[in-house]
Amino acid sequence: MAYRVPTTEVLAAAVAAAIRDLNVVGSQRQLTDLVREELRRIDPMYGVTEERVRKTAINARLVKVEVESRDTRRRKRVITCPVCGSKLKRVRNRTISGGTVTIGKKCPVCPFRMGTTRRVPVRYVFVNANPRRYSFKENEQRTLWPDRRM
């Protein structure tokens, strides 16, 4: 089955359109399904992976992400962030003797952090970074249902 790969700009526009009315998307799969629907409106041949949708949404600053992760209890060298793909920075602490020791790593772009052992993301929750603002007039009565009096 042949498919086309959308550019980063087209994908970012599809992500923005998909989350326009939502404040929270509870999983990576749900976000990808919403984005794929938007992409199919543009071109039915477009295809995209869950990882690319996640990384594009985070790096374009369209969403804020909450990451739930688990500890692998293995000391493995991790250089790039498993969530957004950017380079991890060391978190250092000063010792009593004046030296420094690395106590973990953190991502400068997303909220991913890890200690000296490797952590693996297991769930993502995406929050719209630019939610719609509803403005109400001063002293305006707000109701849940429209007024049905005639």
N, C-alpha and C positions, 0 to 999 in steps of 0.2 A: 504494500500500500504506500503510495507516494504522498508526501506532504511537503509543505513549505515552512521555512523557519522565519518567523517575524523578526524585524530589526528590534533593537533595544528600545527605540523611541516608540514604535508601534506597541510593543509589549507594555511599556510604562503607561501609555495612554489607555490600554485595555485594562490594566490593573486599577488605574484611577477611576475608570468608568464602572468597573465591577464593584468597587467598595464605596462608591459615592453615597449610597443610601444606607450603608451599614456602618455601625460603629465598631463592632467586634466580629471577627471571623474565628471560629473555634478550632480550626485545624488547617494544616497545609493542603490537604486534599480538597477541602471545601473551597478554599481560596482558588486553587487551580481549576476546579470545575467552573467557578464563576468567571474566571479569566478566559477559559476556553470558550464559554458561551459568547463573551464579548468578541473574541477573536473570530469566531465563526460568523458573526454579523459583518465583520470587515471582509474576511475572505474564508470560505469554507475549507480551504486546503491548509490553513495554518495549523501547526501542531507545536506543542511546547511541553517541557517536562516540569514536574513539581519543583525541582531544585532551581531551575532557571527563573521560574515565577517568584519564588521566595527571595532569591538573591537580587533580582531586579527591583522588587518592591522595597526591599530594605535599603539598597544602595541608592535608589532614587528618592529616598526619604518620604515615600507615600504611606508607609505604615510604621508603627512602632511594634516591636515584637517582644513577647514574653516567652522565655525559653525554659522548659522543664527538662532537666537532664539527669542522668544517672552516672554514678561513679563506676569505672571499670576496675579500679584498684591496681592498675598497671601503670608503671612509670614509662610512658612512651613519649617520645619527642614530638610535640605538636607545634607547627610553625604558623599555619593558617587557621583562621576561625572556621569551624565546621558549619556555622550558621550563615555567615555572609561572605566568607572567602577572603576577608582582609587579613593583614598580618597581625598576629597577637603581640601585645607588649608585655614585658615582664613587670611583675609587681615585686618590688624589693623592699627589704626591711634592713635597718641598720642594726648591727650587733653591738654588744657592750664594748668590744675591743676596737670598734671604729670601722670594721669592714661591712660589707653588704652581703646579703643572702637573698636568693630568689625564693619567694614564698608562693608564687603562683603566676598566672597569666590572665590578661583580660583583653577584650576586644575594644578598640577605640570607636567602632561604629555601632555595634549592637551591645546588648547587655550580657553577653556570654562571658563567664568567668570560670576559671578552674584553678585548683590547687596544684600540688606537685604530681598528682595522678591524673590520668586522662578522664575527661567527662564526655559523655555522648548525649547529644540532644535526642529526646524521645517525643516531645510534643511542642508545637508552636501555637501560640495564640496571637493573632494579628489584630492590632487596634488601629483604626483609621487615624492618621496623623493630622488630617485636615477635615474634621467632621463638619457637617453643615450646621450653620448657626441659624436658629430661628429667632427672629426679632418680633417682639410684641409691643403694641402701643401701651403707653402708660395708662394704668387703671382699666385695662381691657380685661373682660372676663374670659377665661379660657375654659372650655368645656371639652369633654371627651366625645360627645355626639353633637351633630349639628342641631340647631334649633328647628323643631318640626311644628311649631305653632303656625297656624295660618289665619 
